[in-house]
Amino acid sequence: MDYVTSPHDPQLLRGVLPMLILSLLHQQESYGYDLVERLRAVGLSGLATGAVYPVLSRFERDGWLSSYLQPSTSGPARKYYALTNSGEQARVGAVRKWREIVEVANRGLATAGTHPGPESERNMA
């Protein structure tokens, strides 16, 4: 089962989506739907379009993003987002915390055995 894209595990998505959005905006400025497409391209194929916009709004309100309107040849102007200095600091902090959590999870998985069999996976579900 693909837990990241599964509608049955929204907590995991809620935890990782903000960090991924900050990381993608670190790579380049972008508008909302482009971010959705880029997130889908990295593996969040089941990501709903509406999941990204509340995060962008919150980050803009918190001062982590700036935005500007760019005319579009295929419809209305697009709102582009870019990281601010505090957004970049938030991104670095999120990545650091993520790596710490991954280390903890890896240690926990190692003590339980790195390759649980199908019976163990069924019991974990």
N, C-alpha and C positions, 0 to 999 in steps of 0.2 A: 504494500500500500504506500502511496506517495503522500506522506503526512504534510509536507509543505503546501501542496496544492489541494489537499483534501478539505472539503468544507467542514469536516469533522474535527479539525484541529485549528480553530481560529486563534488560539492563544500563541501558538508558535509563530504564525504569520504576524500577529500584532507585535510580537517581540522583535522580529527581525526586519519587518518592512521599513520602519523609520531609518534604521542604519543603512539599509540598501538604497533608499532614496537619497540620503546624504552622500553616499559613496558615488552614486551615478551622477549627482549634480557636481561632485568634486571633479569628475572626469570632464563634464561639459554642461553648460547651461541647457535647459530643456523646458518644454511645455508639458502639461499634465499627461495628455494621451501618449506623447512620445515616451515619457517615463513608464507608462503602463506597458507599452510595447517592448521597451528595453528590459523591464522586469520579467515579462513573459519569456523573452529570449534567453535570460539566464536561468530559467527553470520554473518560474511561477506561472506556468501555463494556464492555470485555472483562476488567476487573479482577476477579480471583478474591477471594472474601470472605476467604480465609485470608491474603492478602497484607498486610492492614492490621494484624492482631493482633500479629504479632511486632514491628512497628515501635512500636506502642503500649506493649507490654511493655518494650522497650528504653528508650523515652523515660521511662517511669515509673521504671524502675530507675536511670536516669541523673539523675533529679530534674527533668526537663523538664516532667513532667505530674504533676498530683495527680488522684485519682479518688475517687468516692463512689458508693454504690449508691442507686438510685432505684427505688422500687416501680413495677411496670408493671401496667396493667389487662389486658394481653394476654399474660401469661406471667410468667416469673421476673423478678426485679429486674434492672435494667440498670445496667451499670457506666459511669458518665459520666466523661469526661476533661476536664480544664481545664489550660491552660498555667500554669506557674509563672513566676516572674520569670526564672529561668535558661532556661526554655523560650522565653519571649519573646525573650530575647537570642539564643538559637540560631536562632529564626525570622528575626530581622533579619539575622543573619550569613549564613544560608542564602540569603536573597533577594539580599543583596549579592553573594555569590559567584555565584549563578545569573546575575545581570545582567552580571557580568564575563565569564562564559563565553559568554553570548549575544553580547556585543560582540566577543569573539575570533572566534566562529563567523561572525558577520556580516562581519567584516573578511576572514576566509579565503574565504568564499563570494563576496564582492565581487571579490577578486583573481582568482577563477576564472570570473567572470561570474555575474550574479545569476539568470539563467534558463537553466540547462543544458537541452539538448534531451533527447528520449527516449533517444538513444544514450548520452549522458553519464550519465543516471540508471541505465541498464542496467549500465554499466561500474562504477558506484559500488556496486551491490548485491553 
